[in-house]
């Protein structure tokens, strides 16, 4: 089955509009995040105790907050899951033993006892997480290193397979996707957790894979259309791979939407980040990665024959012993 066969959409025509749109959205996200203290850290990174309680009857968050006044430190109390489940999530900070005898291990017990003494409806503890300060800091560091090393490795791979301008375009598009994901997380108040880091790493691989497919087609077309400007070759390549892009993105998108709707509260942040990442990754492959490569190649749209053959803008030459340039396929 073939869909969108022999399309001729002028994607490259809208490259500047896309760059302005992306820049505006990222800047707005940065301003919003700075104004609200950044993306809130989940317990995986901030440390502390997380408790999820399921009540037999509806309970308001303010009632739970008032009951926890005896627990030292700043608490976070919010609804968890669907309203019909009557679930409340409580996050307790890291507290030294000297302060009323509370510790990370005893935080959940102390919170449960305080709520029972306040006379609130019956409840049961359905989830408890405890992360110490050392573990939280270690997870932050490893999550950052995992992201940076994955991007570095992909940069080296693309630079070896294509010319450096294409590697730069792919990596800028990858950073674009990461910024868009964090912008949406900040807008919708999702916490940064290990699940989110896993989603970001998945998005990096997904976005770069889609970009490489298009760049491979650009390289193939460059050998056949050596007199054409690079922007026309890129636009043709995007159209030729459009069906594959839509099928791949569409199937993945439907999967993560199902995960978001039916995967439960624990996986909702991961699924949300994946939804944003898939949309952003597909968009950035067409409008960001290819656009940056065209800009760095020094070509203007439809400016006639370039000073350098289009194949040389794409292929990465390799020196042989005889000193002749050999094209790498």
C-alpha positions as CSV (number, residue, x, y, z in Angstrom):
1,X,0.0,0.0,0.0
2,X,1.3,3.4,-0.9
3,X,0.0,6.7,0.5
4,X,0.8,10.2,-0.6
5,X,2.6,8.8,-3.7
6,X,4.3,11.3,-6.0
7,X,3.5,14.4,-3.8
8,X,5.1,17.7,-4.6
9,X,4.5,19.9,-1.5
10,X,6.9,22.8,-1.2
11,X,8.0,22.3,2.4
12,X,11.2,24.3,2.1
13,X,9.2,27.4,1.2
14,X,8.0,27.5,4.7
15,X,11.4,27.0,6.4
16,X,11.7,30.6,7.7
17,X,8.1,30.6,9.1
18,X,8.9,27.3,10.8
19,X,12.1,28.7,12.4
20,X,10.3,31.7,13.6
21,X,7.5,29.6,15.1
22,X,9.9,27.2,16.8
23,X,12.0,30.1,18.2
24,X,8.9,31.9,19.5
25,X,7.6,28.7,21.2
26,X,11.0,27.9,22.8
27,X,11.5,31.5,24.1
28,X,8.0,31.6,25.5
29,X,8.7,28.3,27.2
30,X,11.9,29.5,28.7
31,X,10.3,32.7,30.0
32,X,7.4,30.7,31.5
33,X,9.8,28.1,33.1
34,X,11.9,30.9,34.6
35,X,8.9,32.7,35.9
36,X,7.7,29.5,37.6
37,X,11.0,28.2,38.9
38,X,11.7,25.8,36.0
39,X,10.3,22.4,35.3
40,X,9.4,20.9,38.8
41,X,11.7,18.0,39.7
42,X,10.1,14.7,40.6
43,X,11.1,12.7,43.6
44,X,13.6,10.8,41.5
45,X,15.8,13.9,41.4
46,X,14.8,16.1,44.3
47,X,14.7,13.3,46.9
48,X,12.2,12.9,49.7
49,X,9.1,10.7,50.3
50,X,6.1,10.3,48.0
51,X,2.9,8.8,49.2
52,X,-0.3,8.1,47.3
53,X,-3.4,7.6,49.4
54,X,-6.8,6.3,48.2
55,X,-9.7,7.5,50.3
56,X,-13.1,5.8,50.7
57,X,-14.9,9.1,50.3
58,X,-14.1,12.4,48.4
59,X,-11.5,14.5,50.3
60,X,-10.3,18.0,49.4
61,X,-6.6,18.7,49.2
62,X,-6.9,21.5,51.8
63,X,-8.2,19.0,54.4
64,X,-5.1,16.9,53.8
65,X,-2.8,19.9,53.9
66,X,-4.2,21.0,57.2
67,X,-3.8,17.5,58.7
68,X,-0.2,17.5,57.7
69,X,0.7,20.8,59.5
70,X,2.4,18.7,62.2
71,X,4.8,17.3,59.6
72,X,7.9,19.5,59.2
73,X,8.9,21.1,55.9
74,X,7.0,22.2,52.8
75,X,4.6,19.6,51.6
76,X,3.0,19.1,48.2
77,X,-0.5,17.8,48.2
78,X,-2.5,17.3,45.0
79,X,-5.1,15.1,43.4
80,X,-3.9,12.0,41.7
81,X,-5.5,10.1,38.9
82,X,-9.2,10.4,38.2
83,X,-11.6,12.3,40.5
84,X,-13.7,9.2,41.0
85,X,-10.7,7.3,42.5
86,X,-10.5,9.7,45.5
87,X,-6.7,9.6,45.4
88,X,-4.3,12.2,46.9
89,X,-0.6,12.4,46.3
90,X,1.6,13.7,49.1
91,X,5.3,14.7,48.6
92,X,7.3,15.2,51.8
93,X,10.7,16.9,51.7
94,X,14.0,15.5,53.1
95,X,14.0,16.0,56.8
96,X,16.7,15.4,59.3
97,X,16.0,13.0,62.2
98,X,16.6,15.8,64.7
99,X,13.4,17.6,63.5
100,X,10.6,15.8,65.4
101,X,12.1,12.5,64.6
102,X,11.0,12.4,61.0
103,X,13.2,10.7,58.4
104,X,12.8,9.6,54.8
105,X,11.9,6.1,55.9
106,X,9.4,7.3,58.5
107,X,7.9,10.1,56.3
108,X,5.1,7.9,54.9
109,X,4.2,6.6,58.4
110,X,4.2,10.0,59.9
111,X,1.9,11.4,57.2
112,X,-0.5,8.5,57.5
113,X,-0.7,8.9,61.3
114,X,-1.3,12.6,61.0
115,X,-4.2,12.1,58.6
116,X,-5.7,9.4,60.8
117,X,-5.5,11.7,63.9
118,X,-7.3,14.5,61.9
119,X,-10.4,12.3,61.5
120,X,-10.4,12.2,57.7
121,X,-12.2,9.4,55.9
122,X,-10.6,5.9,55.8
123,X,-7.9,5.4,53.3
124,X,-5.2,3.0,52.2
125,X,-1.7,3.6,51.0
126,X,-1.4,2.4,47.4
127,X,2.1,3.8,46.6
128,X,5.2,4.8,48.4
129,X,8.5,6.0,47.1
130,X,11.5,7.0,49.1
131,X,14.6,8.7,47.6
132,X,17.6,10.0,49.6
133,X,19.5,13.2,48.8
134,X,22.6,11.3,47.6
135,X,20.6,9.1,45.3
136,X,18.6,12.0,43.9
137,X,21.7,14.0,43.1
138,X,23.3,10.9,41.5
139,X,20.2,10.3,39.3
140,X,20.3,13.9,38.2
141,X,23.9,13.6,37.1
142,X,23.5,10.3,35.3
143,X,20.3,11.5,33.5
144,X,22.2,14.6,32.2
145,X,25.2,12.5,31.1
146,X,23.0,10.0,29.4
147,X,21.4,12.7,27.4
148,X,24.6,14.5,26.5
149,X,26.5,11.3,25.5
150,X,23.7,10.1,23.3
151,X,23.6,13.4,21.4
152,X,27.4,13.4,21.1
153,X,27.4,9.9,19.8
154,X,24.8,10.7,17.2
155,X,26.7,13.8,16.1
156,X,29.8,11.8,15.5
157,X,27.9,9.1,13.6
158,X,26.1,11.5,11.3
159,X,29.3,13.6,10.7
160,X,31.0,10.4,9.6
161,X,28.1,9.3,7.4
162,X,27.4,12.7,5.9
163,X,29.1,16.0,5.8
164,X,29.3,18.0,9.0
165,X,26.6,20.5,7.9
166,X,24.1,17.7,8.0
167,X,25.2,16.5,11.4
168,X,24.8,20.1,12.7
169,X,21.3,20.3,11.2
170,X,20.3,16.9,12.8
171,X,21.7,17.9,16.2
172,X,20.0,21.3,16.2
173,X,16.8,19.6,15.3
174,X,17.3,17.2,18.2
175,X,17.9,20.0,20.7
176,X,14.8,21.7,19.3
177,X,12.8,18.6,20.1
178,X,14.2,18.5,23.6
179,X,13.4,22.2,24.3
180,X,9.9,21.8,22.9
181,X,9.3,18.8,25.2
182,X,10.5,20.6,28.3
183,X,8.5,23.7,27.2
184,X,5.3,21.6,27.1
185,X,6.2,19.9,30.4
186,X,6.5,23.3,32.0
187,X,3.2,24.6,30.5
188,X,1.3,21.5,31.6
189,X,3.0,21.2,35.0
190,X,4.5,17.8,34.6
191,X,7.4,16.8,36.9
192,X,10.8,15.8,35.6
193,X,11.3,12.2,36.5
194,X,13.2,9.2,35.3
195,X,10.3,8.3,33.1
196,X,10.6,11.7,31.4
197,X,14.3,11.2,30.9
198,X,13.6,7.8,29.3
199,X,11.1,9.5,27.0
200,X,13.6,12.2,26.1
201,X,16.2,9.6,25.2
202,X,13.7,7.7,23.1
203,X,12.7,11.0,21.3
204,X,16.4,11.7,20.5
205,X,16.8,8.3,18.8
206,X,13.4,8.6,17.1
207,X,14.0,12.1,15.7
208,X,17.5,11.3,14.5
209,X,16.4,8.1,12.8
210,X,13.7,9.9,10.9
211,X,16.3,12.6,9.9
212,X,18.8,10.0,8.6
213,X,16.1,8.5,6.4
214,X,15.6,11.8,4.7
215,X,19.3,12.6,4.5
216,X,20.0,9.2,2.9
217,X,17.4,10.1,0.2
218,X,19.0,13.5,-0.2
219,X,22.3,11.8,-0.8
220,X,20.9,9.5,-3.4
221,X,19.1,12.3,-5.3
222,X,22.2,14.5,-5.2
223,X,24.0,12.0,-7.4
224,X,21.2,12.2,-10.0
225,X,20.5,15.9,-9.8
226,X,23.9,17.4,-9.6
227,X,22.9,20.7,-11.3
228,X,19.9,21.3,-9.0
229,X,20.1,23.6,-6.0
230,X,20.3,21.8,-2.6
231,X,16.9,23.2,-1.5
232,X,15.1,21.6,-4.4
233,X,16.9,18.3,-3.8
234,X,15.9,18.3,-0.2
235,X,12.3,19.2,-1.0
236,X,12.1,16.3,-3.4
237,X,13.6,13.9,-0.9
238,X,11.1,15.0,1.8
239,X,8.2,14.4,-0.6
240,X,9.6,11.0,-1.6
241,X,9.8,9.8,2.0
242,X,6.6,11.5,3.2
243,X,4.5,8.4,3.1
244,X,7.0,6.5,5.2
245,X,7.2,9.4,7.7
246,X,3.5,9.6,8.1
247,X,3.0,5.8,8.5
248,X,5.9,5.6,11.1
249,X,4.9,8.7,13.0
250,X,1.2,7.9,12.9
251,X,1.5,4.4,14.2
252,X,3.8,5.5,17.0
253,X,1.6,8.4,17.8
254,X,-1.5,6.2,18.2
255,X,0.4,3.8,20.5
256,X,1.5,6.6,22.9
257,X,-1.9,8.2,22.9
258,X,-3.3,4.8,24.0
259,X,-0.6,4.6,26.6
260,X,-1.6,8.1,27.8
261,X,-5.3,7.4,28.0
262,X,-5.1,3.9,29.5
263,X,-1.6,3.5,31.0
264,X,-2.4,5.0,34.3
265,X,-1.1,8.0,36.2
266,X,2.4,6.6,36.6
267,X,3.0,6.5,32.8
268,X,1.1,9.6,31.9
269,X,4.1,11.9,32.1
270,X,6.2,9.5,29.9
271,X,3.3,9.2,27.4
272,X,2.7,13.0,27.3
273,X,6.4,13.6,26.6
274,X,6.4,11.0,23.8
275,X,3.3,12.5,22.2
276,X,5.0,16.0,22.1
277,X,8.3,14.5,21.0
278,X,6.8,12.5,18.1
279,X,5.0,15.6,16.8
280,X,8.0,17.8,17.3
281,X,10.4,15.2,15.9
282,X,8.4,14.8,12.7
283,X,8.1,18.5,12.2
284,X,11.8,19.3,13.0
285,X,13.1,16.6,10.5
286,X,11.3,18.4,7.7
287,X,11.6,22.1,8.7
288,X,14.6,22.3,11.0
289,X,17.2,19.7,10.2
290,X,17.0,20.1,6.4
291,X,16.7,23.9,6.7
292,X,19.8,24.2,8.8
293,X,21.7,22.0,6.4
294,X,20.7,24.3,3.5
295,X,21.6,27.4,5.4
296,X,25.0,26.1,6.3
297,X,25.7,24.9,2.8
298,X,25.6,28.6,1.7
299,X,22.9,28.2,-0.8
300,X,19.9,30.5,-1.4
301,X,16.6,29.0,-2.4
302,X,16.3,28.7,-6.2
303,X,19.4,30.8,-6.8
304,X,20.5,28.8,-9.9
305,X,23.6,26.6,-10.1
306,X,25.7,26.6,-6.9
307,X,29.4,27.3,-6.9
308,X,29.9,23.7,-5.6
309,X,28.1,20.7,-7.1
310,X,25.2,19.6,-5.0
311,X,26.7,16.1,-4.6
312,X,29.7,17.7,-2.9
313,X,27.4,19.5,-0.4
314,X,26.1,16.1,0.7
315,X,28.8,13.5,0.2
316,X,31.7,13.1,2.6
317,X,34.9,12.7,0.6
318,X,37.6,10.2,1.6
319,X,41.2,10.3,0.6
320,X,42.8,7.3,-0.9
321,X,46.5,6.6,-1.2
322,X,46.6,8.0,-4.7
323,X,45.3,11.4,-3.5
324,X,42.1,11.2,-5.4
325,X,38.7,12.0,-3.8
326,X,36.4,9.0,-3.7
327,X,32.7,9.4,-3.0
328,X,31.4,7.5,0.0
329,X,28.1,5.8,-0.7
